[in-house]
Amino acid sequence: MIAGRRPPSWLVVILLLAYGGWFAYEMVTNPRPAFGDFWGTLWGRLVLGDLYVGLVLICAWIISRETNRLKAAAWCLGVLVLGNVATALYLLISCREGAAARVQTNLEPPTDAPRSA
């Protein structure tokens, strides 16, 4: 991490709110599921297959990071049900926890340290 720079967590929050708002709007204006037509096309099967492969990979990463298995299982359930909304929320929380851990353990390089080329 570059000294003086913070991760753009505000951007994740804005995107999370925008996506949540769009999702809520779609559920209110078009509550009937349209998966019948979507599942019937090759494109629909490929998109959903790609989505779930990505979600399973994210779950594997969460399981490898979390020491508490119950917490990992809860996050994986959230990711598999909510998709990228839960993934973005997990990344936001873990980035904040990681930044706090780096500050506590003094892993941040000193500001007067020579820069590597």
Buried (B, 14 or more C-beta within 10 A) or exposed (E): EEEEEEBEBEEBEEBBEEBEEEEEEEEEEEEEEEEEEEEEEEEBEEEEEEEEEBBEEBBEBBEEEBEEEEEBBBBBEBBBEBBBBBBBBBBBEBBEEBBEEEEEEEEEEEEEEEEEE
